[in-house]
Amino acid sequence: MDNSEKMVAFGARKAKRNGLDNLEFRQGDLQNPPVEPGSVDLVILSQALHHAEEPAQAILAAHRILRPGGRVMILDLVRHRFDQAKELYGDRWLGFVESDLQRWLESAQFQEIEIAKVAREEQEPGFETLLACGTKGR
């Protein structure tokens, strides 16, 4: 899911080139995805949440479209102070702290929540990345 038609087309081409035929790319809003409730096994929000107007709503939407037992994986930035990201990259949020993701995942009724810092860029501004996962209850 991406709000950019170009990114959706890019992702679909790349998946096809790599023989991944069980993926579907759609244009739409993370907070209200054009996906049937309970219809997907895995939601991956990769470097997307910091572009959402309301990240908690995007996580609730992920829960809504997942089948019971489905998983959400969120890869996003740790809160930082690189204010230029808003202008340069269209970021709405300057990353997140682990407690924000924990609270939003719990509020959306995800279970088996795990959150960890998984990477740090060597070059300035030295962005750090969080990986958060959760499972929709059966």
N, CA, C and O atoms as CSV, one atom per row, in Angstrom:
chain,resi,resn,atom,element,x,y,z
A,1,MET,N,N,0.852,-1.161,0.000
A,1,MET,CA,C,0.000,0.000,0.000
A,1,MET,C,C,0.895,1.220,0.000
A,1,MET,O,O,1.791,1.361,0.832
A,2,ASP,N,N,0.639,2.072,-0.927
A,2,ASP,CA,C,1.370,3.332,-0.963
A,2,ASP,C,C,0.438,4.362,-1.570
A,2,ASP,O,O,-0.416,4.026,-2.391
A,3,ASN,N,N,0.595,5.609,-1.172
A,3,ASN,CA,C,-0.244,6.655,-1.749
A,3,ASN,C,C,0.307,7.152,-3.081
A,3,ASN,O,O,-0.316,7.989,-3.734
A,4,SER,N,N,1.458,6.650,-3.485
A,4,SER,CA,C,2.081,7.044,-4.744
A,4,SER,C,C,1.869,5.972,-5.816
A,4,SER,O,O,2.258,4.817,-5.644
A,5,GLU,N,N,1.260,6.369,-6.896
A,5,GLU,CA,C,1.041,5.448,-8.015
A,5,GLU,C,C,2.369,4.905,-8.542
A,5,GLU,O,O,2.469,3.733,-8.906
A,6,LYS,N,N,3.390,5.770,-8.579
A,6,LYS,CA,C,4.712,5.346,-9.063
A,6,LYS,C,C,5.332,4.273,-8.172
A,6,LYS,O,O,5.933,3.322,-8.673
A,7,MET,N,N,5.191,4.419,-6.864
A,7,MET,CA,C,5.762,3.427,-5.946
A,7,MET,C,C,5.021,2.096,-6.041
A,7,MET,O,O,5.639,1.036,-5.949
A,8,VAL,N,N,3.726,2.143,-6.223
A,8,VAL,CA,C,2.941,0.916,-6.378
A,8,VAL,C,C,3.396,0.175,-7.636
A,8,VAL,O,O,3.599,-1.039,-7.608
A,9,ALA,N,N,3.553,0.907,-8.735
A,9,ALA,CA,C,4.003,0.291,-9.987
A,9,ALA,C,C,5.416,-0.258,-9.842
A,9,ALA,O,O,5.708,-1.350,-10.331
A,10,PHE,N,N,6.297,0.487,-9.173
A,10,PHE,CA,C,7.671,0.040,-8.950
A,10,PHE,C,C,7.692,-1.269,-8.153
A,10,PHE,O,O,8.384,-2.217,-8.526
A,11,GLY,N,N,6.937,-1.313,-7.064
A,11,GLY,CA,C,6.895,-2.511,-6.233
A,11,GLY,C,C,6.353,-3.714,-6.984
A,11,GLY,O,O,6.882,-4.819,-6.858
A,12,ALA,N,N,5.301,-3.504,-7.764
A,12,ALA,CA,C,4.712,-4.609,-8.536
A,12,ALA,C,C,5.706,-5.149,-9.565
A,12,ALA,O,O,5.815,-6.361,-9.747
A,13,ARG,N,N,6.424,-4.258,-10.230
A,13,ARG,CA,C,7.430,-4.700,-11.218
A,13,ARG,C,C,8.544,-5.481,-10.538
A,13,ARG,O,O,8.961,-6.530,-11.028
A,14,LYS,N,N,9.020,-4.974,-9.421
A,14,LYS,CA,C,10.109,-5.640,-8.707
A,14,LYS,C,C,9.678,-7.024,-8.213
A,14,LYS,O,O,10.443,-7.981,-8.324
A,15,ALA,N,N,8.471,-7.139,-7.673
A,15,ALA,CA,C,7.970,-8.431,-7.208
A,15,ALA,C,C,7.873,-9.412,-8.373
A,15,ALA,O,O,8.257,-10.575,-8.245
A,16,LYS,N,N,7.366,-8.949,-9.489
A,16,LYS,CA,C,7.222,-9.819,-10.663
A,16,LYS,C,C,8.588,-10.308,-11.145
A,16,LYS,O,O,8.754,-11.487,-11.458
A,17,ARG,N,N,9.571,-9.394,-11.205
A,17,ARG,CA,C,10.934,-9.767,-11.631
A,17,ARG,C,C,11.531,-10.829,-10.724
A,17,ARG,O,O,12.324,-11.659,-11.168
A,18,ASN,N,N,11.153,-10.801,-9.462
A,18,ASN,CA,C,11.700,-11.747,-8.490
A,18,ASN,C,C,10.808,-12.962,-8.270
A,18,ASN,O,O,11.044,-13.747,-7.351
A,19,GLY,N,N,9.791,-13.121,-9.102
A,19,GLY,CA,C,8.934,-14.300,-9.029
A,19,GLY,C,C,8.043,-14.364,-7.803
A,19,GLY,O,O,7.622,-15.448,-7.399
A,20,LEU,N,N,7.748,-13.216,-7.206
A,20,LEU,CA,C,6.887,-13.177,-6.020
A,20,LEU,C,C,5.453,-12.920,-6.466
A,20,LEU,O,O,5.048,-11.772,-6.646
A,21,ASP,N,N,4.694,-13.989,-6.643
A,21,ASP,CA,C,3.348,-13.834,-7.171
A,21,ASP,C,C,2.266,-13.839,-6.087
A,21,ASP,O,O,1.076,-13.787,-6.396
A,22,ASN,N,N,2.675,-13.901,-4.832
A,22,ASN,CA,C,1.692,-13.872,-3.747
A,22,ASN,C,C,1.636,-12.508,-3.065
A,22,ASN,O,O,1.153,-12.389,-1.939
A,23,LEU,N,N,2.132,-11.483,-3.753
A,23,LEU,CA,C,2.077,-10.112,-3.250
A,23,LEU,C,C,1.158,-9.290,-4.141
A,23,LEU,O,O,1.068,-9.510,-5.349
A,24,GLU,N,N,0.488,-8.351,-3.521
A,24,GLU,CA,C,-0.341,-7.433,-4.289
A,24,GLU,C,C,-0.023,-6.020,-3.829
A,24,GLU,O,O,0.073,-5.750,-2.632
A,25,PHE,N,N,0.136,-5.135,-4.780
A,25,PHE,CA,C,0.428,-3.739,-4.481
A,25,PHE,C,C,-0.794,-2.908,-4.836
A,25,PHE,O,O,-1.364,-3.051,-5.917
A,26,ARG,N,N,-1.192,-2.033,-3.906
A,26,ARG,CA,C,-2.355,-1.181,-4.127
A,26,ARG,C,C,-2.034,0.249,-3.732
A,26,ARG,O,O,-1.242,0.506,-2.826
A,27,GLN,N,N,-2.664,1.161,-4.432
A,27,GLN,CA,C,-2.555,2.563,-4.070
A,27,GLN,C,C,-3.641,2.867,-3.055
A,27,GLN,O,O,-4.792,2.471,-3.237
A,28,GLY,N,N,-3.285,3.564,-1.991
A,28,GLY,CA,C,-4.281,3.909,-0.993
A,28,GLY,C,C,-3.657,4.494,0.251
A,28,GLY,O,O,-2.450,4.730,0.315
A,29,ASP,N,N,-4.494,4.721,1.230
A,29,ASP,CA,C,-4.128,5.359,2.487
A,29,ASP,C,C,-3.870,4.301,3.555
A,29,ASP,O,O,-4.691,3.406,3.754
A,30,LEU,N,N,-2.747,4.400,4.233
A,30,LEU,CA,C,-2.409,3.445,5.302
A,30,LEU,C,C,-3.455,3.410,6.410
A,30,LEU,O,O,-3.671,2.372,7.036
A,31,GLN,N,N,-4.092,4.532,6.647
A,31,GLN,CA,C,-5.048,4.625,7.738
A,31,GLN,C,C,-6.421,4.072,7.362
A,31,GLN,O,O,-7.245,3.797,8.234
A,32,ASN,N,N,-6.661,3.913,6.075
A,32,ASN,CA,C,-7.923,3.362,5.598
A,32,ASN,C,C,-7.652,2.594,4.307
A,32,ASN,O,O,-8.098,3.005,3.236
A,33,PRO,N,N,-6.927,1.486,4.402
A,33,PRO,CA,C,-6.510,0.761,3.191
A,33,PRO,C,C,-7.688,0.124,2.463
A,33,PRO,O,O,-8.614,-0.385,3.095
A,34,PRO,N,N,-7.650,0.153,1.135
A,34,PRO,CA,C,-8.709,-0.486,0.349
A,34,PRO,C,C,-8.499,-1.997,0.293
A,34,PRO,O,O,-8.234,-2.566,-0.766
A,35,VAL,N,N,-8.623,-2.630,1.452
A,35,VAL,CA,C,-8.392,-4.066,1.609
A,35,VAL,C,C,-9.516,-4.611,2.490
A,35,VAL,O,O,-9.881,-4.007,3.499
A,36,GLU,N,N,-10.053,-5.754,2.093
A,36,GLU,CA,C,-11.127,-6.381,2.860
A,36,GLU,C,C,-10.656,-6.727,4.277
A,36,GLU,O,O,-9.540,-7.217,4.448
A,37,PRO,N,N,-11.483,-6.480,5.282
A,37,PRO,CA,C,-11.130,-6.881,6.642
A,37,PRO,C,C,-10.870,-8.386,6.714
A,37,PRO,O,O,-11.553,-9.180,6.066
A,38,GLY,N,N,-9.873,-8.761,7.510
A,38,GLY,CA,C,-9.562,-10.164,7.738
A,38,GLY,C,C,-9.111,-10.918,6.500
A,38,GLY,O,O,-9.365,-12.117,6.385
A,39,SER,N,N,-8.449,-10.244,5.575
A,39,SER,CA,C,-8.121,-10.891,4.301
A,39,SER,C,C,-6.637,-11.107,4.033
A,39,SER,O,O,-6.285,-11.699,3.013
A,40,VAL,N,N,-5.757,-10.646,4.917
A,40,VAL,CA,C,-4.320,-10.811,4.657
A,40,VAL,C,C,-3.623,-11.496,5.829
A,40,VAL,O,O,-4.075,-11.438,6.973
A,41,ASP,N,N,-2.511,-12.146,5.505
A,41,ASP,CA,C,-1.739,-12.875,6.519
A,41,ASP,C,C,-0.649,-12.030,7.160
A,41,ASP,O,O,-0.277,-12.253,8.313
A,42,LEU,N,N,-0.139,-11.062,6.413
A,42,LEU,CA,C,1.002,-10.285,6.877
A,42,LEU,C,C,0.882,-8.853,6.396
A,42,LEU,O,O,0.628,-8.601,5.218
A,43,VAL,N,N,1.067,-7.917,7.315
A,43,VAL,CA,C,1.142,-6.504,6.988
A,43,VAL,C,C,2.545,-6.035,7.337
A,43,VAL,O,O,2.993,-6.192,8.473
A,44,ILE,N,N,3.237,-5.459,6.362
A,44,ILE,CA,C,4.575,-4.907,6.588
A,44,ILE,C,C,4.496,-3.405,6.374
A,44,ILE,O,O,4.163,-2.937,5.285
A,45,LEU,N,N,4.803,-2.660,7.420
A,45,LEU,CA,C,4.869,-1.204,7.335
A,45,LEU,C,C,6.343,-0.828,7.404
A,45,LEU,O,O,6.887,-0.586,8.481
A,46,SER,N,N,6.975,-0.783,6.248
A,46,SER,CA,C,8.408,-0.538,6.177
A,46,SER,C,C,8.681,0.923,5.842
A,46,SER,O,O,8.426,1.381,4.728
A,47,GLN,N,N,9.200,1.640,6.823
A,47,GLN,CA,C,9.519,3.058,6.682
A,47,GLN,C,C,8.308,3.841,6.180
A,47,GLN,O,O,8.445,4.781,5.398
A,48,ALA,N,N,7.133,3.444,6.637
A,48,ALA,CA,C,5.890,4.082,6.202
A,48,ALA,C,C,5.204,4.849,7.326
A,48,ALA,O,O,4.575,5.878,7.084
A,49,LEU,N,N,5.323,4.356,8.541
A,49,LEU,CA,C,4.558,4.924,9.645
A,49,LEU,C,C,4.898,6.395,9.894
A,49,LEU,O,O,4.026,7.174,10.277
A,50,HIS,N,N,6.157,6.779,9.679
A,50,HIS,CA,C,6.514,8.181,9.932
A,50,HIS,C,C,5.963,9.128,8.864
A,50,HIS,O,O,6.122,10.344,8.966
A,51,HIS,N,N,5.314,8.567,7.839
A,51,HIS,CA,C,4.634,9.384,6.824
A,51,HIS,C,C,3.128,9.466,7.089
A,51,HIS,O,O,2.439,10.275,6.468
A,52,ALA,N,N,2.611,8.644,7.998
A,52,ALA,CA,C,1.175,8.619,8.294
A,52,ALA,C,C,0.766,9.835,9.112
A,52,ALA,O,O,1.503,10.294,9.986
A,53,GLU,N,N,-0.408,10.341,8.815
A,53,GLU,CA,C,-0.928,11.457,9.596
A,53,GLU,C,C,-1.184,11.021,11.032
A,53,GLU,O,O,-0.850,11.737,11.977
A,54,GLU,N,N,-1.782,9.834,11.190
A,54,GLU,CA,C,-2.087,9.266,12.505
A,54,GLU,C,C,-1.537,7.845,12.572
A,54,GLU,O,O,-2.239,6.909,12.194
A,55,PRO,N,N,-0.311,7.654,13.039
A,55,PRO,CA,C,0.278,6.308,13.084
A,55,PRO,C,C,-0.569,5.281,13.827
A,55,PRO,O,O,-0.654,4.129,13.400
A,56,ALA,N,N,-1.189,5.674,14.918
A,56,ALA,CA,C,-2.022,4.728,15.672
A,56,ALA,C,C,-3.177,4.220,14.816
A,56,ALA,O,O,-3.564,3.057,14.928
A,57,GLN,N,N,-3.728,5.074,13.966
A,57,GLN,CA,C,-4.814,4.665,13.082
A,57,GLN,C,C,-4.326,3.677,12.022
A,57,GLN,O,O,-5.048,2.752,11.651
A,58,ALA,N,N,-3.101,3.876,11.539
A,58,ALA,CA,C,-2.527,2.945,10.563
A,58,ALA,C,C,-2.338,1.561,11.193
A,58,ALA,O,O,-2.552,0.546,10.531
A,59,ILE,N,N,-1.943,1.517,12.453
A,59,ILE,CA,C,-1.774,0.239,13.152
A,59,ILE,C,C,-3.130,-0.423,13.388
A,59,ILE,O,O,-3.249,-1.640,13.250
A,60,LEU,N,N,-4.148,0.354,13.739
A,60,LEU,CA,C,-5.506,-0.193,13.874
A,60,LEU,C,C,-6.000,-0.760,12.545
A,60,LEU,O,O,-6.634,-1.815,12.514
A,61,ALA,N,N,-5.710,-0.058,11.446
A,61,ALA,CA,C,-6.114,-0.531,10.117
A,61,ALA,C,C,-5.404,-1.835,9.775
A,61,ALA,O,O,-6.001,-2.727,9.173
A,62,ALA,N,N,-4.136,-1.951,10.155
A,62,ALA,CA,C,-3.397,-3.196,9.917
A,62,ALA,C,C,-4.083,-4.347,10.639
A,62,ALA,O,O,-4.246,-5.429,10.076
A,63,HIS,N,N,-4.483,-4.116,11.881
A,63,HIS,CA,C,-5.166,-5.154,12.658
A,63,HIS,C,C,-6.477,-5.551,11.978
A,63,HIS,O,O,-6.806,-6.734,11.901
A,64,ARG,N,N,-7.208,-4.580,11.496
A,64,ARG,CA,C,-8.507,-4.828,10.867
A,64,ARG,C,C,-8.384,-5.710,9.619
A,64,ARG,O,O,-9.234,-6.572,9.396
A,65,ILE,N,N,-7.349,-5.513,8.810
A,65,ILE,CA,C,-7.254,-6.264,7.550
A,65,ILE,C,C,-6.588,-7.630,7.715
A,65,ILE,O,O,-6.640,-8.461,6.809
A,66,LEU,N,N,-5.962,-7.863,8.870
A,66,LEU,CA,C,-5.312,-9.155,9.105
A,66,LEU,C,C,-6.325,-10.248,9.443
A,66,LEU,O,O,-7.350,-10.000,10.078
A,67,ARG,N,N,-6.006,-11.455,9.001
A,67,ARG,CA,C,-6.743,-12.642,9.421
A,67,ARG,C,C,-6.354,-12.947,10.869
A,67,ARG,O,O,-5.290,-12.518,11.316
A,68,PRO,N,N,-7.184,-13.672,11.605
A,68,PRO,CA,C,-6.758,-14.123,12.931
A,68,PRO,C,C,-5.454,-14.921,12.821
A,68,PRO,O,O,-5.313,-15.784,11.955
A,69,GLY,N,N,-4.520,-14.623,13.696
A,69,GLY,CA,C,-3.201,-15.253,13.649
A,69,GLY,C,C,-2.233,-14.538,12.723
A,69,GLY,O,O,-1.057,-14.898,12.661
A,70,GLY,N,N,-2.707,-13.531,12.003
A,70,GLY,CA,C,-1.845,-12.760,11.092
A,70,GLY,C,C,-0.861,-11.900,11.867
A,70,GLY,O,O,-1.037,-11.637,13.057
A,71,ARG,N,N,0.187,-11.465,11.159
A,71,ARG,CA,C,1.268,-10.705,11.809
A,71,ARG,C,C,1.416,-9.330,11.184
A,71,ARG,O,O,1.190,-9.141,9.989
A,72,VAL,N,N,1.799,-8.381,12.014
A,72,VAL,CA,C,2.215,-7.066,11.541
A,72,VAL,C,C,3.700,-6.922,11.844
A,72,VAL,O,O,4.171,-7.330,12.906
A,73,MET,N,N,4.428,-6.341,10.902
A,73,MET,CA,C,5.843,-6.024,11.089
A,73,MET,C,C,6.017,-4.554,10.734
A,73,MET,O,O,5.659,-4.118,9.641
A,74,ILE,N,N,6.567,-3.807,11.668
A,74,ILE,CA,C,6.787,-2.373,11.470
A,74,ILE,C,C,8.279,-2.105,11.547
A,74,ILE,O,O,8.918,-2.353,12.570
A,75,LEU,N,N,8.818,-1.603,10.464
A,75,LEU,CA,C,10.214,-1.187,10.429
A,75,LEU,C,C,10.192,0.323,10.257
A,75,LEU,O,O,9.734,0.827,9.231
A,76,ASP,N,N,10.682,1.043,11.254
A,76,ASP,CA,C,10.630,2.496,11.170
A,76,ASP,C,C,11.741,3.114,11.997
A,76,ASP,O,O,12.513,2.421,12.661
A,77,LEU,N,N,11.801,4.421,11.941
A,77,LEU,CA,C,12.886,5.165,12.571
A,77,LEU,C,C,12.665,5.368,14.061
A,77,LEU,O,O,11.539,5.558,14.521
A,78,VAL,N,N,13.756,5.323,14.799
A,78,VAL,CA,C,13.762,5.746,16.194
A,78,VAL,C,C,13.674,7.272,16.184
A,78,VAL,O,O,14.207,7.932,15.292
A,79,ARG,N,N,12.994,7.817,17.186
A,79,ARG,CA,C,12.866,9.277,17.266
A,79,ARG,C,C,14.243,9.925,17.138
A,79,ARG,O,O,15.219,9.494,17.753
A,80,HIS,N,N,14.285,10.975,16.318
A,80,HIS,CA,C,15.531,11.675,16.045
A,80,HIS,C,C,15.283,13.183,16.009
A,80,HIS,O,O,14.157,13.642,16.199
A,81,ARG,N,N,16.343,13.939,15.765
A,81,ARG,CA,C,16.229,15.403,15.755
A,81,ARG,C,C,16.589,16.012,14.401
A,81,ARG,O,O,16.879,17.205,14.314
A,82,PHE,N,N,16.571,15.204,13.356
A,82,PHE,CA,C,16.909,15.685,12.018
A,82,PHE,C,C,15.659,16.322,11.400
A,82,PHE,O,O,14.979,15.711,10.575
A,83,ASP,N,N,15.369,17.569,11.818
A,83,ASP,CA,C,14.160,18.280,11.403
A,83,ASP,C,C,14.034,18.416,9.891
A,83,ASP,O,O,12.920,18.505,9.374
A,84,GLN,N,N,15.148,18.434,9.179
A,84,GLN,CA,C,15.116,18.597,7.729
A,84,GLN,C,C,14.404,17.440,7.040
A,84,GLN,O,O,14.015,17.565,5.879
A,85,ALA,N,N,14.225,16.311,7.735
A,85,ALA,CA,C,13.547,15.149,7.145
A,85,ALA,C,C,12.123,15.505,6.717
A,85,ALA,O,O,11.602,14.939,5.755
A,86,LYS,N,N,11.508,16.421,7.415
A,86,LYS,CA,C,10.142,16.822,7.048
A,86,LYS,C,C,10.134,17.468,5.669
A,86,LYS,O,O,9.276,17.163,4.840
A,87,GLU,N,N,11.070,18.342,5.431
A,87,GLU,CA,C,11.141,19.027,4.133
A,87,GLU,C,C,11.751,18.137,3.057
A,87,GLU,O,O,11.242,18.082,1.937
A,88,LEU,N,N,12.822,17.448,3.382
A,88,LEU,CA,C,13.534,16.638,2.383
A,88,LEU,C,C,12.767,15.397,1.951
A,88,LEU,O,O,12.763,15.048,0.771
A,89,TYR,N,N,12.117,14.728,2.900
A,89,TYR,CA,C,11.512,13.426,2.614
A,89,TYR,C,C,9.998,13.390,2.810
A,89,TYR,O,O,9.369,12.358,2.574
A,90,GLY,N,N,9.418,14.486,3.230
A,90,GLY,CA,C,7.980,14.510,3.474
A,90,GLY,C,C,7.568,13.785,4.742
A,90,GLY,O,O,6.414,13.378,4.877
A,91,ASP,N,N,8.499,13.618,5.675
A,91,ASP,CA,C,8.188,12.944,6.940
A,91,ASP,C,C,7.223,13.796,7.760
A,91,ASP,O,O,7.356,15.018,7.813
A,92,ARG,N,N,6.266,13.154,8.389
A,92,ARG,CA,C,5.349,13.848,9.304
A,92,ARG,C,C,5.811,13.693,10.741
A,92,ARG,O,O,5.537,14.542,11.590
A,93,TRP,N,N,6.514,12.602,11.005
A,93,TRP,CA,C,7.001,12.288,12.337
A,93,TRP,C,C,8.506,12.103,12.278
A,93,TRP,O,O,9.029,11.569,11.301
A,94,LEU,N,N,9.195,12.534,13.300
A,94,LEU,CA,C,10.645,12.352,13.386
A,94,LEU,C,C,10.933,11.070,14.163
A,94,LEU,O,O,11.621,11.079,15.184
A,95,GLY,N,N,10.396,9.985,13.657
A,95,GLY,CA,C,10.606,8.682,14.274
A,95,GLY,C,C,9.738,8.491,15.505
A,95,GLY,O,O,8.873,9.310,15.814
A,96,PHE,N,N,9.992,7.377,16.205
A,96,PHE,CA,C,9.154,6.977,17.335
A,96,PHE,C,C,10.008,6.388,18.445
A,96,PHE,O,O,11.108,5.889,18.208
A,97,VAL,N,N,9.488,6.455,19.644
A,97,VAL,CA,C,10.116,5.746,20.763
A,97,VAL,C,C,9.407,4.397,20.902
A,97,VAL,O,O,8.254,4.247,20.496
A,98,GLU,N,N,10.093,3.439,21.468
A,98,GLU,CA,C,9.546,2.091,21.595
A,98,GLU,C,C,8.212,2.083,22.334
A,98,GLU,O,O,7.314,1.314,21.992
A,99,SER,N,N,8.083,2.935,23.342
A,99,SER,CA,C,6.843,2.945,24.134
A,99,SER,C,C,5.639,3.391,23.305
A,99,SER,O,O,4.522,2.939,23.560
A,100,ASP,N,N,5.844,4.283,22.302
A,100,ASP,CA,C,4.736,4.673,21.413
A,100,ASP,C,C,4.238,3.463,20.646
A,100,ASP,O,O,3.039,3.189,20.613
A,101,LEU,N,N,5.165,2.737,20.027
A,101,LEU,CA,C,4.778,1.565,19.242
A,101,LEU,C,C,4.127,0.515,20.126
A,101,LEU,O,O,3.129,-0.089,19.735
A,102,GLN,N,N,4.671,0.293,21.297
A,102,GLN,CA,C,4.095,-0.683,22.246
A,102,GLN,C,C,2.653,-0.306,22.575
A,102,GLN,O,O,1.755,-1.145,22.504
A,103,ARG,N,N,2.438,0.943,22.930
A,103,ARG,CA,C,1.100,1.417,23.314
A,103,ARG,C,C,0.114,1.283,22.156
A,103,ARG,O,O,-1.010,0.820,22.350
A,104,TRP,N,N,0.530,1.689,20.941
A,104,TRP,CA,C,-0.357,1.616,19.782
A,104,TRP,C,C,-0.683,0.170,19.411
A,104,TRP,O,O,-1.824,-0.136,19.067
A,105,LEU,N,N,0.299,-0.713,19.478
A,105,LEU,CA,C,0.063,-2.123,19.169
A,105,LEU,C,C,-0.880,-2.752,20.204
A,105,LEU,O,O,-1.786,-3.507,19.849
A,106,GLU,N,N,-0.662,-2.438,21.466
A,106,GLU,CA,C,-1.553,-2.955,22.513
A,106,GLU,C,C,-2.964,-2.413,22.342
A,106,GLU,O,O,-3.932,-3.161,22.474
A,107,SER,N,N,-3.094,-1.125,22.052
A,107,SER,CA,C,-4.419,-0.514,21.863
A,107,SER,C,C,-5.169,-1.140,20.699
A,107,SER,O,O,-6.397,-1.224,20.719
A,108,ALA,N,N,-4.433,-1.580,19.684
A,108,ALA,CA,C,-5.042,-2.228,18.524
A,108,ALA,C,C,-5.322,-3.711,18.783
A,108,ALA,O,O,-5.805,-4.414,17.895
A,109,GLN,N,N,-5.021,-4.190,19.996
A,109,GLN,CA,C,-5.272,-5.575,20.408
A,109,GLN,C,C,-4.287,-6.590,19.832
A,109,GLN,O,O,-4.609,-7.773,19.735
A,110,PHE,N,N,-3.087,-6.141,19.450
A,110,PHE,CA,C,-2.070,-7.098,19.014
A,110,PHE,C,C,-1.520,-7.825,20.226
A,110,PHE,O,O,-1.488,-7.287,21.333
A,111,GLN,N,N,-1.085,-9.060,19.998
A,111,GLN,CA,C,-0.493,-9.896,21.030
A,111,GLN,C,C,0.926,-10.257,20.621
A,111,GLN,O,O,1.351,-9.974,19.500
A,112,GLU,N,N,1.657,-10.884,21.538
A,112,GLU,CA,C,3.027,-11.338,21.260
A,112,GLU,C,C,3.869,-10.212,20.647
A,112,GLU,O,O,4.560,-10.413,19.648
A,113,ILE,N,N,3.801,-9.052,21.247
A,113,ILE,CA,C,4.486,-7.863,20.729
A,113,ILE,C,C,5.972,-7.936,21.066
A,113,ILE,O,O,6.359,-8.217,22.201
A,114,GLU,N,N,6.776,-7.681,20.069
A,114,GLU,CA,C,8.233,-7.605,20.236
A,114,GLU,C,C,8.724,-6.351,19.540
A,114,GLU,O,O,8.308,-6.048,18.422
A,115,ILE,N,N,9.617,-5.616,20.209
A,115,ILE,CA,C,10.164,-4.383,19.644
A,115,ILE,C,C,11.650,-4.337,19.955
A,115,ILE,O,O,12.066,-4.566,21.090
A,116,ALA,N,N,12.442,-4.038,18.937
A,116,ALA,CA,C,13.895,-3.960,19.143
A,116,ALA,C,C,14.518,-2.987,18.154
A,116,ALA,O,O,14.044,-2.827,17.030
A,117,LYS,N,N,15.590,-2.341,18.596
A,117,LYS,CA,C,16.405,-1.553,17.669
A,117,LYS,C,C,17.221,-2.542,16.845
A,117,LYS,O,O,17.844,-3.453,17.391
A,118,VAL,N,N,17.213,-2.356,15.527
A,118,VAL,CA,C,17.858,-3.344,14.670
A,118,VAL,C,C,18.983,-2.778,13.804
A,118,VAL,O,O,19.756,-3.547,13.233
A,119,ALA,N,N,19.093,-1.470,13.694
A,119,ALA,CA,C,20.148,-0.915,12.839
A,119,ALA,C,C,20.423,0.532,13.216
A,119,ALA,O,O,19.587,1.217,13.805
A,120,ARG,N,N,21.631,0.977,12.853
A,120,ARG,CA,C,22.017,2.384,13.006
A,120,ARG,C,C,22.913,2.739,11.843
A,120,ARG,O,O,23.888,2.042,11.561
A,121,GLU,N,N,22.576,3.844,11.157
A,121,GLU,CA,C,23.387,4.309,10.046
A,121,GLU,C,C,24.721,4.827,10.553
A,121,GLU,O,O,24.795,5.458,11.607
A,122,GLU,N,N,25.762,4.558,9.802
A,122,GLU,CA,C,27.103,5.045,10.142
A,122,GLU,C,C,27.225,6.547,9.887
A,122,GLU,O,O,27.828,7.270,10.680
A,123,GLN,N,N,26.655,7.005,8.787
A,123,GLN,CA,C,26.786,8.412,8.397
A,123,GLN,C,C,25.712,9.263,9.063
A,123,GLN,O,O,24.645,8.775,9.433
A,124,GLU,N,N,26.024,10.549,9.205
A,124,GLU,CA,C,25.052,11.500,9.758
A,124,GLU,C,C,23.850,11.580,8.839
A,124,GLU,O,O,24.022,11.557,7.620
A,125,PRO,N,N,22.660,11.670,9.363
A,125,PRO,CA,C,22.331,11.945,10.749
A,125,PRO,C,C,22.294,10.721,11.655
A,125,PRO,O,O,21.863,10.829,12.803
A,126,GLY,N,N,22.732,9.569,11.178
A,126,GLY,CA,C,22.818,8.385,12.033
A,126,GLY,C,C,21.474,7.834,12.462
A,126,GLY,O,O,21.286,7.473,13.624
A,127,PHE,N,N,20.536,7.767,11.522
A,127,PHE,CA,C,19.215,7.218,11.844
A,127,PHE,C,C,19.331,5.815,12.442
A,127,PHE,O,O,20.134,4.997,11.993
A,128,GLU,N,N,18.519,5.558,13.456
A,128,GLU,CA,C,18.386,4.224,14.033
A,128,GLU,C,C,17.035,3.677,13.601
A,128,GLU,O,O,16.095,4.434,13.355
A,129,THR,N,N,16.948,2.366,13.512
A,129,THR,CA,C,15.722,1.716,13.040
A,129,THR,C,C,15.194,0.745,14.077
A,129,THR,O,O,15.945,-0.006,14.699
A,130,LEU,N,N,13.869,0.780,14.248
A,130,LEU,CA,C,13.157,-0.141,15.140
A,130,LEU,C,C,12.410,-1.169,14.311
A,130,LEU,O,O,11.922,-0.862,13.223
A,131,LEU,N,N,12.320,-2.388,14.822
A,131,LEU,CA,C,11.473,-3.412,14.257
A,131,LEU,C,C,10.469,-3.792,15.349
A,131,LEU,O,O,10.848,-4.210,16.443
A,132,ALA,N,N,9.188,-3.638,15.027
A,132,ALA,CA,C,8.118,-4.003,15.954
A,132,ALA,C,C,7.228,-5.038,15.286
A,132,ALA,O,O,6.846,-4.878,14.127
A,133,CYS,N,N,6.898,-6.090,16.009
A,133,CYS,CA,C,6.050,-7.159,15.476
A,133,CYS,C,C,4.934,-7.465,16.451
A,133,CYS,O,O,5.089,-7.306,17.662
A,134,GLY,N,N,3.813,-7.903,15.915
A,134,GLY,CA,C,2.702,-8.325,16.747
A,134,GLY,C,C,1.824,-9.296,15.987
A,134,GLY,O,O,1.873,-9.364,14.759
A,135,THR,N,N,1.021,-10.046,16.721
A,135,THR,CA,C,0.143,-11.046,16.150
A,135,THR,C,C,-1.298,-10.707,16.499
A,135,THR,O,O,-1.607,-10.320,17.627
A,136,LYS,N,N,-2.179,-10.861,15.503
A,136,LYS,CA,C,-3.606,-10.698,15.750
A,136,LYS,C,C,-4.125,-11.971,16.399
A,136,LYS,O,O,-3.860,-13.072,15.916
A,137,GLY,N,N,-4.855,-11.823,17.483
A,137,GLY,CA,C,-5.383,-12.987,18.200
A,137,GLY,C,C,-6.323,-13.827,17.347
A,137,GLY,O,O,-6.908,-13.351,16.375
A,138,ARG,N,N,-6.445,-15.057,17.731
A,138,ARG,CA,C,-7.319,-15.991,17.015
A,138,ARG,C,C,-8.683,-15.882,17.582
A,138,ARG,O,O,-9.595,-16.578,17.135
